[in-house]
Amino acid sequence: MGFRNFGTLLLVFMILMMVFGTQRLRDIGNDLAIAIRNFRKGLQEDQGNTEESKENKS
């Protein structure tokens, strides 16, 4: 069952490589990684602001 899922994933990846090319896929991967990093950083900053506001209310 797991091998079938891997085969499907590999097929999708190969189709994406043919459509976009390897350079464009690398750019998409880098942009996605930067977006995830910024999202996590924003969540951490938001949690810090929430904790500060709780301390100020006490």
C-alpha distance matrix in Angstrom:
0.0 3.8 5.5 5.3 6.8 9.0 10.2 11.1 12.9 14.6 15.8 17.2 18.9 20.4 21.8 23.3 24.9 26.5 27.8 29.1 29.6 28.9 32.1 31.4 27.8 29.4 32.0 29.5 27.7 31.0 32.2 29.1 29.6 33.2 32.6 30.2 32.8 35.6 33.8 33.3 36.9 38.1 36.3 38.0 41.3 41.0 40.3 43.3 45.5 44.4 45.3 48.7 49.5 48.9 51.2 53.9 53.9 54.6
3.8 0.0 3.8 5.4 5.3 6.4 8.8 10.1 10.7 12.4 14.4 15.6 16.7 18.6 20.3 21.3 22.7 24.7 26.1 27.0 27.3 26.2 29.3 28.8 25.1 26.4 29.1 26.7 24.6 27.8 29.2 26.1 26.3 30.0 29.6 27.2 29.6 32.6 30.9 30.3 33.8 35.3 33.6 35.1 38.4 38.4 37.7 40.5 42.9 42.0 42.8 46.1 47.1 46.6 48.8 51.5 51.7 52.4
5.5 3.8 0.0 3.8 5.4 5.0 6.2 8.7 9.8 10.4 12.3 14.3 15.2 16.4 18.4 19.9 20.9 22.6 24.4 25.6 25.5 24.5 27.8 27.6 24.1 25.5 28.4 26.4 24.4 27.7 29.4 26.6 26.9 30.7 30.6 28.4 30.8 33.8 32.6 32.1 35.5 37.1 35.7 37.2 40.5 40.6 40.1 42.9 45.2 44.6 45.5 48.6 49.8 49.4 51.5 54.1 54.6 55.3
5.3 5.4 3.8 0.0 3.8 5.4 5.1 6.3 8.7 9.8 10.6 12.5 14.3 15.4 16.7 18.6 20.0 21.4 22.9 24.4 24.8 24.4 27.7 27.1 23.7 25.6 28.3 26.0 24.5 28.0 29.3 26.5 27.3 31.0 30.5 28.6 31.4 34.1 32.6 32.6 36.1 37.3 36.0 37.8 41.0 40.9 40.6 43.5 45.6 44.9 46.1 49.2 50.1 49.8 52.1 54.6 54.9 55.8
6.8 5.3 5.4 3.8 0.0 3.8 5.4 5.1 6.2 8.6 9.9 10.7 12.3 14.3 15.5 16.6 18.4 20.2 21.3 22.4 23.1 22.5 25.6 24.7 21.2 23.0 25.5 23.0 21.4 24.9 26.0 23.0 23.9 27.5 26.9 25.0 27.8 30.4 28.9 28.8 32.4 33.5 32.2 34.1 37.2 37.1 36.9 39.8 41.8 41.2 42.4 45.5 46.4 46.2 48.5 50.9 51.2 52.3
9.0 6.4 5.0 5.4 3.8 0.0 3.8 5.4 5.0 6.1 8.6 9.9 10.5 12.2 14.3 15.3 16.4 18.5 20.0 20.9 21.0 20.0 23.2 22.8 19.2 20.7 23.5 21.4 19.6 23.0 24.5 21.9 22.4 26.2 26.0 24.2 26.7 29.6 28.5 28.4 31.7 33.2 32.2 33.8 36.9 37.2 37.0 39.7 41.9 41.6 42.7 45.6 46.7 46.7 48.8 51.3 51.8 52.8
10.2 8.8 6.2 5.1 5.4 3.8 0.0 3.8 5.4 5.1 6.1 8.7 9.8 10.5 12.4 14.3 15.3 16.7 18.5 19.9 20.0 19.6 23.0 22.7 19.4 21.4 24.2 22.3 20.9 24.5 26.0 23.6 24.5 28.2 28.1 26.6 29.3 32.0 31.0 31.2 34.5 35.9 35.1 36.9 39.8 40.1 40.1 42.8 44.9 44.6 45.9 48.7 49.8 49.9 52.1 54.4 55.0 56.1
11.1 10.1 8.7 6.3 5.1 5.4 3.8 0.0 3.8 5.4 5.1 6.2 8.6 9.9 10.7 12.4 14.3 15.5 16.7 18.3 19.0 19.1 22.3 21.4 18.2 20.6 23.0 20.6 19.7 23.4 24.4 21.9 23.3 26.8 26.3 25.0 28.0 30.4 29.2 29.7 33.1 34.1 33.4 35.4 38.3 38.2 38.5 41.4 43.1 42.8 44.3 47.1 48.0 48.2 50.6 52.7 53.2 54.5
12.9 10.7 9.8 8.7 6.2 5.0 5.4 3.8 0.0 3.8 5.4 5.2 6.2 8.7 10.0 10.6 12.4 14.4 15.5 16.3 16.9 16.5 19.5 18.6 15.2 17.3 19.7 17.4 16.1 19.8 20.9 18.4 19.6 23.2 22.8 21.6 24.4 26.9 25.9 26.4 29.6 30.8 30.2 32.2 35.0 35.2 35.5 38.2 40.1 39.9 41.4 44.1 45.1 45.4 47.7 49.8 50.4 51.8
14.6 12.4 10.4 9.8 8.6 6.1 5.1 5.4 3.8 0.0 3.8 5.5 5.1 6.2 8.7 9.9 10.5 12.5 14.3 15.3 15.2 14.5 18.0 17.7 14.4 16.4 19.3 17.6 16.4 19.9 21.5 19.6 20.6 24.2 24.3 23.3 25.9 28.5 28.0 28.4 31.4 32.9 32.6 34.4 37.1 37.6 38.0 40.5 42.4 42.5 44.0 46.5 47.7 48.2 50.2 52.4 53.2 54.5
15.8 14.4 12.3 10.6 9.9 8.6 6.1 5.1 5.4 3.8 0.0 3.8 5.4 5.2 6.3 8.7 9.9 10.8 12.5 14.3 14.7 15.0 18.5 17.9 15.1 17.7 20.3 18.4 17.9 21.6 22.8 21.0 22.6 26.0 25.8 25.2 28.0 30.4 29.7 30.5 33.6 34.7 34.5 36.6 39.1 39.4 40.0 42.7 44.4 44.4 46.1 48.6 49.5 50.1 52.4 54.3 55.0 56.5
17.2 15.6 14.3 12.5 10.7 9.9 8.7 6.2 5.2 5.5 3.8 0.0 3.8 5.5 5.2 6.2 8.7 10.0 10.6 12.1 13.2 13.8 16.9 15.6 12.7 15.7 17.8 15.4 15.3 19.1 19.8 17.9 19.9 23.1 22.6 22.2 25.2 27.3 26.5 27.7 30.7 31.6 31.5 33.8 36.1 36.3 37.1 39.8 41.3 41.4 43.2 45.7 46.5 47.2 49.5 51.3 52.0 53.7
18.9 16.7 15.2 14.3 12.3 10.5 9.8 8.6 6.2 5.1 5.4 3.8 0.0 3.8 5.5 5.1 6.2 8.8 9.9 10.4 10.7 10.5 13.7 12.9 9.8 12.4 14.9 13.1 12.6 16.2 17.5 16.0 17.6 20.8 20.9 20.6 23.2 25.5 25.2 26.2 29.0 30.2 30.4 32.4 34.7 35.3 36.2 38.6 40.2 40.6 42.3 44.6 45.7 46.5 48.6 50.4 51.4 53.0
20.4 18.6 16.4 15.4 14.3 12.2 10.5 9.9 8.7 6.2 5.2 5.5 3.8 0.0 3.8 5.4 5.0 6.3 8.7 10.0 9.7 10.1 13.7 13.4 11.0 13.7 16.4 15.2 15.1 18.5 19.9 19.0 20.6 23.7 24.0 24.0 26.4 28.7 28.6 29.7 32.3 33.7 34.0 35.9 38.2 38.8 39.8 42.1 43.7 44.3 46.0 48.2 49.3 50.2 52.3 54.1 55.0 56.7
21.8 20.3 18.4 16.7 15.5 14.3 12.4 10.7 10.0 8.7 6.3 5.2 5.5 3.8 0.0 3.8 5.4 5.1 6.2 8.6 9.6 11.2 14.4 13.2 11.4 14.8 16.7 15.1 15.8 19.3 20.0 19.1 21.4 24.2 24.0 24.3 27.1 29.0 28.7 30.2 32.9 33.8 34.2 36.5 38.5 38.9 40.1 42.6 43.9 44.3 46.3 48.5 49.3 50.3 52.6 54.2 55.0 56.9
23.3 21.3 19.9 18.6 16.6 15.3 14.3 12.4 10.6 9.9 8.7 6.2 5.1 5.4 3.8 0.0 3.8 5.4 5.1 5.9 7.4 8.8 11.5 9.9 7.9 11.5 13.1 11.3 12.3 15.8 16.3 15.6 18.0 20.6 20.4 21.0 23.8 25.4 25.4 27.0 29.5 30.4 31.0 33.3 35.2 35.6 37.0 39.4 40.6 41.2 43.3 45.3 46.1 47.3 49.5 51.0 52.0 53.9
24.9 22.7 20.9 20.0 18.4 16.4 15.3 14.3 12.4 10.5 9.9 8.7 6.2 5.0 5.4 3.8 0.0 3.8 5.5 5.5 4.8 5.8 9.1 8.7 7.1 10.1 12.3 11.7 12.4 15.4 16.7 16.5 18.4 21.0 21.5 22.2 24.5 26.4 26.8 28.3 30.5 31.7 32.6 34.6 36.4 37.2 38.6 40.7 42.1 43.0 44.8 46.7 47.8 49.1 51.1 52.6 53.8 55.7
26.5 24.7 22.6 21.4 20.2 18.5 16.7 15.5 14.4 12.5 10.8 10.0 8.8 6.3 5.1 5.4 3.8 0.0 3.8 5.9 5.6 8.2 11.2 10.6 10.1 13.3 15.0 14.5 15.8 18.7 19.6 19.7 21.9 24.2 24.6 25.5 27.9 29.6 29.9 31.6 33.8 34.8 35.8 37.9 39.6 40.3 41.8 44.0 45.2 46.1 48.1 49.9 50.9 52.2 54.3 55.7 56.8 58.8
27.8 26.1 24.4 22.9 21.3 20.0 18.5 16.7 15.5 14.3 12.5 10.6 9.9 8.7 6.2 5.1 5.5 3.8 0.0 3.8 6.0 9.3 11.3 9.5 9.6 13.2 14.0 13.0 15.1 17.9 18.1 18.2 20.9 22.9 22.9 24.1 26.7 28.0 28.2 30.3 32.4 33.1 34.2 36.5 38.0 38.5 40.3 42.5 43.4 44.3 46.5 48.2 49.0 50.5 52.7 53.9 54.9 57.1
29.1 27.0 25.6 24.4 22.4 20.9 19.9 18.3 16.3 15.3 14.3 12.1 10.4 10.0 8.6 5.9 5.5 5.9 3.8 0.0 3.8 6.8 7.9 5.8 6.4 9.8 10.3 9.7 12.1 14.5 14.8 15.4 18.0 19.7 19.9 21.5 23.8 25.0 25.6 27.7 29.6 30.3 31.7 33.9 35.2 36.0 37.8 39.8 40.8 41.9 44.0 45.6 46.5 48.1 50.2 51.3 52.6 54.7
29.6 27.3 25.5 24.8 23.1 21.0 20.0 19.0 16.9 15.2 14.7 13.2 10.7 9.7 9.6 7.4 4.8 5.6 6.0 3.8 0.0 3.8 5.7 5.6 6.3 8.8 10.2 10.8 12.4 14.5 15.6 16.6 18.5 20.3 21.3 22.7 24.5 26.1 27.0 28.8 30.5 31.7 33.1 35.0 36.4 37.5 39.2 41.0 42.2 43.5 45.4 46.9 48.1 49.7 51.5 52.8 54.2 56.2
28.9 26.2 24.5 24.4 22.5 20.0 19.6 19.1 16.5 14.5 15.0 13.8 10.5 10.1 11.2 8.8 5.8 8.2 9.3 6.8 3.8 0.0 3.8 5.6 5.1 6.2 8.7 9.9 10.5 12.3 14.3 15.2 16.5 18.5 19.9 21.0 22.5 24.4 25.6 27.0 28.6 30.2 31.6 33.1 34.7 36.1 37.6 39.2 40.7 42.0 43.7 45.2 46.7 48.2 49.8 51.2 52.8 54.7
32.1 29.3 27.8 27.7 25.6 23.2 23.0 22.3 19.5 18.0 18.5 16.9 13.7 13.7 14.4 11.5 9.1 11.2 11.3 7.9 5.7 3.8 0.0 3.8 5.5 5.1 6.3 8.7 9.9 10.7 12.4 14.3 15.4 16.7 18.5 20.1 21.2 22.8 24.4 26.0 27.2 28.7 30.5 31.9 33.1 34.7 36.5 37.8 39.1 40.8 42.5 43.8 45.2 47.0 48.5 49.7 51.5 53.4
31.4 28.8 27.6 27.1 24.7 22.8 22.7 21.4 18.6 17.7 17.9 15.6 12.9 13.4 13.2 9.9 8.7 10.6 9.5 5.8 5.6 5.6 3.8 0.0 3.8 5.4 5.0 6.2 8.6 9.8 10.5 12.2 14.2 15.4 16.4 18.3 20.0 21.1 22.4 24.4 25.7 26.8 28.6 30.4 31.5 32.7 34.7 36.3 37.3 38.8 40.8 42.1 43.3 45.1 46.8 47.9 49.5 51.6
27.8 25.1 24.1 23.7 21.2 19.2 19.4 18.2 15.2 14.4 15.1 12.7 9.8 11.0 11.4 7.9 7.1 10.1 9.6 6.4 6.3 5.1 5.5 3.8 0.0 3.8 5.4 5.0 6.1 8.6 9.8 10.4 12.2 14.3 15.2 16.4 18.3 19.9 20.9 22.5 24.3 25.6 26.9 28.7 30.2 31.3 33.0 34.7 36.0 37.3 39.1 40.7 41.9 43.5 45.3 46.6 48.1 50.0
29.4 26.4 25.5 25.6 23.0 20.7 21.4 20.6 17.3 16.4 17.7 15.7 12.4 13.7 14.8 11.5 10.1 13.3 13.2 9.8 8.8 6.2 5.1 5.4 3.8 0.0 3.8 5.5 5.1 6.2 8.6 9.8 10.6 12.4 14.2 15.4 16.5 18.4 19.9 21.2 22.6 24.3 25.9 27.2 28.7 30.2 31.8 33.2 34.7 36.2 37.8 39.3 40.8 42.4 43.9 45.3 47.0 48.8
32.0 29.1 28.4 28.3 25.5 23.5 24.2 23.0 19.7 19.3 20.3 17.8 14.9 16.4 16.7 13.1 12.3 15.0 14.0 10.3 10.2 8.7 6.3 5.0 5.4 3.8 0.0 3.8 5.4 5.1 6.1 8.5 9.9 10.7 12.3 14.3 15.4 16.6 18.3 20.1 21.1 22.5 24.4 25.9 27.0 28.5 30.4 31.7 32.9 34.6 36.4 37.6 39.0 40.8 42.4 43.5 45.2 47.3
29.5 26.7 26.4 26.0 23.0 21.4 22.3 20.6 17.4 17.6 18.4 15.4 13.1 15.2 15.1 11.3 11.7 14.5 13.0 9.7 10.8 9.9 8.7 6.2 5.0 5.5 3.8 0.0 3.8 5.5 5.1 6.1 8.6 10.0 10.5 12.3 14.2 15.4 16.3 18.4 19.9 20.9 22.5 24.5 25.7 26.8 28.6 30.3 31.4 32.8 34.8 36.2 37.3 39.1 40.9 42.0 43.5 45.6
27.7 24.6 24.4 24.5 21.4 19.6 20.9 19.7 16.1 16.4 17.9 15.3 12.6 15.1 15.8 12.3 12.4 15.8 15.1 12.1 12.4 10.5 9.9 8.6 6.1 5.1 5.4 3.8 0.0 3.8 5.5 5.1 6.1 8.7 9.9 10.6 12.3 14.3 15.3 16.6 18.3 19.9 21.1 22.7 24.4 25.7 27.1 28.8 30.3 31.6 33.2 34.9 36.3 37.7 39.4 40.9 42.4 44.2
31.0 27.8 27.7 28.0 24.9 23.0 24.5 23.4 19.8 19.9 21.6 19.1 16.2 18.5 19.3 15.8 15.4 18.7 17.9 14.5 14.5 12.3 10.7 9.8 8.6 6.2 5.1 5.5 3.8 0.0 3.8 5.4 5.1 6.3 8.6 10.0 10.6 12.4 14.2 15.5 16.5 18.3 20.1 21.3 22.6 24.3 25.9 27.2 28.7 30.3 31.9 33.2 34.8 36.5 37.9 39.2 41.0 42.9
32.2 29.2 29.4 29.3 26.0 24.5 26.0 24.4 20.9 21.5 22.8 19.8 17.5 19.9 20.0 16.3 16.7 19.6 18.1 14.8 15.6 14.3 12.4 10.5 9.8 8.6 6.1 5.1 5.5 3.8 0.0 3.8 5.5 5.2 6.2 8.7 9.9 10.6 12.2 14.4 15.3 16.4 18.4 20.1 21.0 22.4 24.4 25.8 26.9 28.5 30.5 31.6 32.9 34.8 36.4 37.5 39.1 41.2
29.1 26.1 26.6 26.5 23.0 21.9 23.6 21.9 18.4 19.6 21.0 17.9 16.0 19.0 19.1 15.6 16.5 19.7 18.2 15.4 16.6 15.2 14.3 12.2 10.4 9.8 8.5 6.1 5.1 5.4 3.8 0.0 3.8 5.5 5.1 6.2 8.6 9.9 10.5 12.4 14.2 15.3 16.6 18.5 20.0 21.0 22.7 24.5 25.7 26.9 28.8 30.4 31.6 33.1 35.0 36.3 37.7 39.7
29.6 26.3 26.9 27.3 23.9 22.4 24.5 23.3 19.6 20.6 22.6 19.9 17.6 20.6 21.4 18.0 18.4 21.9 20.9 18.0 18.5 16.5 15.4 14.2 12.2 10.6 9.9 8.6 6.1 5.1 5.5 3.8 0.0 3.8 5.4 5.2 6.1 8.6 9.8 10.7 12.3 14.2 15.4 16.7 18.4 19.9 21.3 22.8 24.4 25.8 27.3 28.9 30.4 31.9 33.4 34.9 36.6 38.3
33.2 30.0 30.7 31.0 27.5 26.2 28.2 26.8 23.2 24.2 26.0 23.1 20.8 23.7 24.2 20.6 21.0 24.2 22.9 19.7 20.3 18.5 16.7 15.4 14.3 12.4 10.7 10.0 8.7 6.3 5.2 5.5 3.8 0.0 3.8 5.5 5.1 6.1 8.5 10.0 10.5 12.2 14.3 15.4 16.4 18.2 20.0 21.1 22.5 24.3 25.9 27.0 28.6 30.4 31.8 33.0 34.9 36.8
32.6 29.6 30.6 30.5 26.9 26.0 28.1 26.3 22.8 24.3 25.8 22.6 20.9 24.0 24.0 20.4 21.5 24.6 22.9 19.9 21.3 19.9 18.5 16.4 15.2 14.2 12.3 10.5 9.9 8.6 6.2 5.1 5.4 3.8 0.0 3.8 5.5 5.2 6.1 8.7 9.8 10.5 12.3 14.3 15.3 16.3 18.4 20.0 21.0 22.4 24.5 25.8 26.9 28.7 30.5 31.6 33.1 35.2
30.2 27.2 28.4 28.6 25.0 24.2 26.6 25.0 21.6 23.3 25.2 22.2 20.6 24.0 24.3 21.0 22.2 25.5 24.1 21.5 22.7 21.0 20.1 18.3 16.4 15.4 14.3 12.3 10.6 10.0 8.7 6.2 5.2 5.5 3.8 0.0 3.8 5.5 5.0 6.2 8.6 9.8 10.6 12.4 14.3 15.2 16.6 18.5 20.0 21.0 22.8 24.5 25.8 27.2 29.0 30.5 31.9 33.7
32.8 29.6 30.8 31.4 27.8 26.7 29.3 28.0 24.4 25.9 28.0 25.2 23.2 26.4 27.1 23.8 24.5 27.9 26.7 23.8 24.5 22.5 21.2 20.0 18.3 16.5 15.4 14.2 12.3 10.6 9.9 8.6 6.1 5.1 5.5 3.8 0.0 3.8 5.4 5.3 6.2 8.6 10.0 10.7 12.4 14.2 15.5 16.7 18.5 20.1 21.4 22.8 24.6 26.1 27.4 28.9 30.7 32.4
35.6 32.6 33.8 34.1 30.4 29.6 32.0 30.4 26.9 28.5 30.4 27.3 25.5 28.7 29.0 25.4 26.4 29.6 28.0 25.0 26.1 24.4 22.8 21.1 19.9 18.4 16.6 15.4 14.3 12.4 10.6 9.9 8.6 6.1 5.2 5.5 3.8 0.0 3.8 5.5 5.0 6.1 8.6 9.9 10.4 12.1 14.2 15.3 16.4 18.2 20.0 21.0 22.5 24.4 25.8 26.9 28.8 30.8
33.8 30.9 32.6 32.6 28.9 28.5 31.0 29.2 25.9 28.0 29.7 26.5 25.2 28.6 28.7 25.4 26.8 29.9 28.2 25.6 27.0 25.6 24.4 22.4 20.9 19.9 18.3 16.3 15.3 14.2 12.2 10.5 9.8 8.5 6.1 5.0 5.4 3.8 0.0 3.8 5.4 5.1 6.3 8.7 9.9 10.5 12.4 14.3 15.3 16.5 18.5 20.1 21.1 22.7 24.6 25.8 27.2 29.2
33.3 30.3 32.1 32.6 28.8 28.4 31.2 29.7 26.4 28.4 30.5 27.7 26.2 29.7 30.2 27.0 28.3 31.6 30.3 27.7 28.8 27.0 26.0 24.4 22.5 21.2 20.1 18.4 16.6 15.5 14.4 12.4 10.7 10.0 8.7 6.2 5.3 5.5 3.8 0.0 3.8 5.4 5.1 6.3 8.7 9.8 10.6 12.4 14.3 15.3 16.7 18.5 20.1 21.3 22.9 24.6 26.1 27.7
36.9 33.8 35.5 36.1 32.4 31.7 34.5 33.1 29.6 31.4 33.6 30.7 29.0 32.3 32.9 29.5 30.5 33.8 32.4 29.6 30.5 28.6 27.2 25.7 24.3 22.6 21.1 19.9 18.3 16.5 15.3 14.2 12.3 10.5 9.8 8.6 6.2 5.0 5.4 3.8 0.0 3.8 5.4 5.2 6.2 8.6 9.9 10.7 12.4 14.3 15.5 16.7 18.5 20.2 21.4 22.8 24.8 26.4
38.1 35.3 37.1 37.3 33.5 33.2 35.9 34.1 30.8 32.9 34.7 31.6 30.2 33.7 33.8 30.4 31.7 34.8 33.1 30.3 31.7 30.2 28.7 26.8 25.6 24.3 22.5 20.9 19.9 18.3 16.4 15.3 14.2 12.2 10.5 9.8 8.6 6.1 5.1 5.4 3.8 0.0 3.8 5.4 5.1 6.0 8.6 9.8 10.5 12.2 14.3 15.3 16.5 18.5 20.1 21.1 22.8 24.9
36.3 33.6 35.7 36.0 32.2 32.2 35.1 33.4 30.2 32.6 34.5 31.5 30.4 34.0 34.2 31.0 32.6 35.8 34.2 31.7 33.1 31.6 30.5 28.6 26.9 25.9 24.4 22.5 21.1 20.1 18.4 16.6 15.4 14.3 12.3 10.6 10.0 8.6 6.3 5.1 5.4 3.8 0.0 3.8 5.5 5.0 6.2 8.6 9.8 10.5 12.4 14.3 15.3 16.6 18.5 20.1 21.3 23.1
38.0 35.1 37.2 37.8 34.1 33.8 36.9 35.4 32.2 34.4 36.6 33.8 32.4 35.9 36.5 33.3 34.6 37.9 36.5 33.9 35.0 33.1 31.9 30.4 28.7 27.2 25.9 24.5 22.7 21.3 20.1 18.5 16.7 15.4 14.3 12.4 10.7 9.9 8.7 6.3 5.2 5.4 3.8 0.0 3.8 5.4 5.1 6.2 8.7 9.9 10.7 12.4 14.4 15.5 16.8 18.6 20.3 21.7
41.3 38.4 40.5 41.0 37.2 36.9 39.8 38.3 35.0 37.1 39.1 36.1 34.7 38.2 38.5 35.2 36.4 39.6 38.0 35.2 36.4 34.7 33.1 31.5 30.2 28.7 27.0 25.7 24.4 22.6 21.0 20.0 18.4 16.4 15.3 14.3 12.4 10.4 9.9 8.7 6.2 5.1 5.5 3.8 0.0 3.8 5.5 5.0 6.3 8.7 10.0 10.6 12.4 14.4 15.5 16.6 18.7 20.5
41.0 38.4 40.6 40.9 37.1 37.2 40.1 38.2 35.2 37.6 39.4 36.3 35.3 38.8 38.9 35.6 37.2 40.3 38.5 36.0 37.5 36.1 34.7 32.7 31.3 30.2 28.5 26.8 25.7 24.3 22.4 21.0 19.9 18.2 16.3 15.2 14.2 12.1 10.5 9.8 8.6 6.0 5.0 5.4 3.8 0.0 3.8 5.4 5.1 6.2 8.7 9.9 10.6 12.5 14.4 15.4 16.8 18.9
40.3 37.7 40.1 40.6 36.9 37.0 40.1 38.5 35.5 38.0 40.0 37.1 36.2 39.8 40.1 37.0 38.6 41.8 40.3 37.8 39.2 37.6 36.5 34.7 33.0 31.8 30.4 28.6 27.1 25.9 24.4 22.7 21.3 20.0 18.4 16.6 15.5 14.2 12.4 10.6 9.9 8.6 6.2 5.1 5.5 3.8 0.0 3.8 5.4 5.0 6.2 8.7 9.9 10.7 12.5 14.4 15.6 17.1
43.3 40.5 42.9 43.5 39.8 39.7 42.8 41.4 38.2 40.5 42.7 39.8 38.6 42.1 42.6 39.4 40.7 44.0 42.5 39.8 41.0 39.2 37.8 36.3 34.7 33.2 31.7 30.3 28.8 27.2 25.8 24.5 22.8 21.1 20.0 18.5 16.7 15.3 14.3 12.4 10.7 9.8 8.6 6.2 5.0 5.4 3.8 0.0 3.8 5.4 5.2 6.2 8.7 10.0 10.7 12.5 14.5 15.9
45.5 42.9 45.2 45.6 41.8 41.9 44.9 43.1 40.1 42.4 44.4 41.3 40.2 43.7 43.9 40.6 42.1 45.2 43.4 40.8 42.2 40.7 39.1 37.3 36.0 34.7 32.9 31.4 30.3 28.7 26.9 25.7 24.4 22.5 21.0 20.0 18.5 16.4 15.3 14.3 12.4 10.5 9.8 8.7 6.3 5.1 5.4 3.8 0.0 3.8 5.5 5.1 6.2 8.7 10.0 10.6 12.5 14.7
44.4 42.0 44.6 44.9 41.2 41.6 44.6 42.8 39.9 42.5 44.4 41.4 40.6 44.3 44.3 41.2 43.0 46.1 44.3 41.9 43.5 42.0 40.8 38.8 37.3 36.2 34.6 32.8 31.6 30.3 28.5 26.9 25.8 24.3 22.4 21.0 20.1 18.2 16.5 15.3 14.3 12.2 10.5 9.9 8.7 6.2 5.0 5.4 3.8 0.0 3.8 5.5 5.2 6.3 8.8 10.0 10.9 12.9
45.3 42.8 45.5 46.1 42.4 42.7 45.9 44.3 41.4 44.0 46.1 43.2 42.3 46.0 46.3 43.3 44.8 48.1 46.5 44.0 45.4 43.7 42.5 40.8 39.1 37.8 36.4 34.8 33.2 31.9 30.5 28.8 27.3 25.9 24.5 22.8 21.4 20.0 18.5 16.7 15.5 14.3 12.4 10.7 10.0 8.7 6.2 5.2 5.5 3.8 0.0 3.8 5.5 5.1 6.3 8.8 10.1 11.1
48.7 46.1 48.6 49.2 45.5 45.6 48.7 47.1 44.1 46.5 48.6 45.7 44.6 48.2 48.5 45.3 46.7 49.9 48.2 45.6 46.9 45.2 43.8 42.1 40.7 39.3 37.6 36.2 34.9 33.2 31.6 30.4 28.9 27.0 25.8 24.5 22.8 21.0 20.1 18.5 16.7 15.3 14.3 12.4 10.6 9.9 8.7 6.2 5.1 5.5 3.8 0.0 3.8 5.4 5.1 6.2 8.8 10.2
49.5 47.1 49.8 50.1 46.4 46.7 49.8 48.0 45.1 47.7 49.5 46.5 45.7 49.3 49.3 46.1 47.8 50.9 49.0 46.5 48.1 46.7 45.2 43.3 41.9 40.8 39.0 37.3 36.3 34.8 32.9 31.6 30.4 28.6 26.9 25.8 24.6 22.5 21.1 20.1 18.5 16.5 15.3 14.4 12.4 10.6 9.9 8.7 6.2 5.2 5.5 3.8 0.0 3.8 5.4 5.1 6.3 8.9
48.9 46.6 49.4 49.8 46.2 46.7 49.9 48.2 45.4 48.2 50.1 47.2 46.5 50.2 50.3 47.3 49.1 52.2 50.5 48.1 49.7 48.2 47.0 45.1 43.5 42.4 40.8 39.1 37.7 36.5 34.8 33.1 31.9 30.4 28.7 27.2 26.1 24.4 22.7 21.3 20.2 18.5 16.6 15.5 14.4 12.5 10.7 10.0 8.7 6.3 5.1 5.4 3.8 0.0 3.8 5.5 5.3 6.6
51.2 48.8 51.5 52.1 48.5 48.8 52.1 50.6 47.7 50.2 52.4 49.5 48.6 52.3 52.6 49.5 51.1 54.3 52.7 50.2 51.5 49.8 48.5 46.8 45.3 43.9 42.4 40.9 39.4 37.9 36.4 35.0 33.4 31.8 30.5 29.0 27.4 25.8 24.6 22.9 21.4 20.1 18.5 16.8 15.5 14.4 12.5 10.7 10.0 8.8 6.3 5.1 5.4 3.8 0.0 3.8 5.5 5.4
53.9 51.5 54.1 54.6 50.9 51.3 54.4 52.7 49.8 52.4 54.3 51.3 50.4 54.1 54.2 51.0 52.6 55.7 53.9 51.3 52.8 51.2 49.7 47.9 46.6 45.3 43.5 42.0 40.9 39.2 37.5 36.3 34.9 33.0 31.6 30.5 28.9 26.9 25.8 24.6 22.8 21.1 20.1 18.6 16.6 15.4 14.4 12.5 10.6 10.0 8.8 6.2 5.1 5.5 3.8 0.0 3.8 5.5
53.9 51.7 54.6 54.9 51.2 51.8 55.0 53.2 50.4 53.2 55.0 52.0 51.4 55.0 55.0 52.0 53.8 56.8 54.9 52.6 54.2 52.8 51.5 49.5 48.1 47.0 45.2 43.5 42.4 41.0 39.1 37.7 36.6 34.9 33.1 31.9 30.7 28.8 27.2 26.1 24.8 22.8 21.3 20.3 18.7 16.8 15.6 14.5 12.5 10.9 10.1 8.8 6.3 5.3 5.5 3.8 0.0 3.8
54.6 52.4 55.3 55.8 52.3 52.8 56.1 54.5 51.8 54.5 56.5 53.7 53.0 56.7 56.9 53.9 55.7 58.8 57.1 54.7 56.2 54.7 53.4 51.6 50.0 48.8 47.3 45.6 44.2 42.9 41.2 39.7 38.3 36.8 35.2 33.7 32.4 30.8 29.2 27.7 26.4 24.9 23.1 21.7 20.5 18.9 17.1 15.9 14.7 12.9 11.1 10.2 8.9 6.6 5.4 5.5 3.8 0.0
